[in-house]
């Protein structure tokens, strides 16, 4: 399909329009004054694949909290403003990557101009958000009720107001809860303008019906080449909005990431219990983070059904009750360590990571995928069993070495390296998952979970490395290309 080429704006580091991939947005559903809660939700959205997040800014207290959230957010943030132009100005001052306003409801032209000047001085784009439920009275009188033509006329009226003050960093949305109405409004606008479009169906309802409406409305536009960024609006967990948006983009052929699951609908010829298998695979693939845990869970379930996992019920009862809170507590406990580690090693020329057992996979992936590809710091992963057979000769007093120590049967192998290192190196660090409690989970199970605890610790290292270096972890590098 040929997409319409629109003007490009930048929402933080995310391009919108100009041929850039259709970006996924969502909106937080908690009070902006809850800074910690908002940041936790933003991280969950980012983990699900969200690229831009929007927050309501209803008063000045929220505008100040918005600034604190911007300072720690992994995503560019949009301030959603109604009525009070001063909130838009304060949000711009506090780090907003975009402002969403309806110029018609924030006061006279002098107030619109003040917002435009605040955004223009900081290169912050403005989204004009037209909504079928809040059209201007003059348009309702002219058209009798919300129509596609009314939404388009409203949008162009607001655009003219911003352009009057030489502001062109604009994105436009024309949402309605009526799918046919919003499709036609976007189509009409797209014929007349090349401003980038934020597409979505508003007030779609609960998850099931909202998903259907969004797939029809947004999907129809995307298949016509219309749309530069999107939000699926659901009366549900915002993470579900992101997952639904990813599925819509894949169905429209606009994303190739992930896996397209092809599964038989089953009939009388089916000879295996395919439905739970397909559901398990779909779940593992739909939630890619902590993928090792997800696939272990699937394997554990099959082992249980075959009578090969006697502790299954007790093990998973503890994980269900305690693992999420335990991992969150581990991240909090590791934060200050993560900051000091990042500060000490952000300029390393080469860093060695050593691990064994269930943590060797984490050692390899952290060295290769995180430090090499994401942080652009050269690294090498070493199995603890190899350390005394070649590694010893290349470690000097100032060589950076980090040992990952887990709690499985090969713990002693990693500890042997950790105990020996002081004899040859002054620049080493030992990260031991046993230092981080998992309340409510038996010690006999911790070896299976060491890689998750280690990931909680390294998450904090990564967050501080990214902040200190100013290097976006999404910018991966792969060295050396050659003909072969």
Secondary structure, DSSP 8 states (H G I E B T S, - for coil): --------EEETTEEESTT---EEEEE--S-TT-HHHHHHHHHHHHHHT--EEEEE--SHHHHHHHHHHHHH-SSEEEEE--S-HHHHHHHHHTT-SEEEE-GGGS-SHHHHHHHHHHHHHTT-EEEEEEEGGG--HHHHHHHSS--HHHHHHHHHHHHHHHHHTT---EEEEEE-S-HHHHHHHHHHHHHH--SEEEE--SS--SHHHHHHHHHHHHHHHHHTT--SEEE---SS-HHHHHHHHHHHHHHTT----S---------TT--S-HHHHHHHHHHHHHS-TTHHHHHHHHHHHHHHHTT--TTHHHHHHHIIIIIHHHHHHHHHHHHHHHHHHHHHHTT-S-EEEEE-GGGHHHHHHIIIIIIITTS---EEEEEGGGIIIIIGGG--TT-EEEEEE-SSTTHHHHHHHHHHHTTT-SSEEEEEGGGS--TTS-HHHHHHHHHHHHHHHHHHHHHHHHHHH---TT----------
